């Protein structure tokens, strides 16, 4: 039996409406011109448009585990938690990114209608994949620091042993404080989160990664 995918492919052909428009001249303009691309993540990092597949089921499960750990805190403080389904606009450069997890206040300011503004966030989290090592470990911490995200959490199952790192106190495009533990240890997430995370919750998901 031949199996066929029911996923609809994005139609990138010009229409009479779009054919007369000038071509995008920046990565941000190209991002804005793209249609929805199901199954793909589209971001702009350091001026380059990055299109990558969405993560594995374990990747998504790990993001959900972050939400589960913070759920009581989120509900108590009337925050909003988004496991991998919201765009963020970096304040200043206006580069759009899609973190694996976003924590924001209910009244977080936006860039346009879809993108949360980075300087209004509480925390973002990224989960490292083999294909995103350089972006997640090296580029995104500086990007989020430049956008004044107070706290960044980095879960790295690619490292040996697997680690969890928290970056905080952004200043001058860099985080001034960095704390790292092996998965299985406790890690304090600084204010405005102010929560001690038991990273052993990630162990089962990361074994499959």
PyMOL commands that set and color helices and strands:
alter all, ss='L'
color gray80, all
select helices_A, chain A and resi 16-19+27-33+57-77+118-120+130-146+199-207
alter helices_A, ss='H'
color red, helices_A
select strands_A, chain A and resi 40-45+48-53+79-82+88-89+96-97+101-105+110-111+115-117+121-127+151-156+163-171+174-182+186-189+195-198
alter strands_A, ss='S'
color yellow, strands_A
deselect
rebuild
show_as cartoon
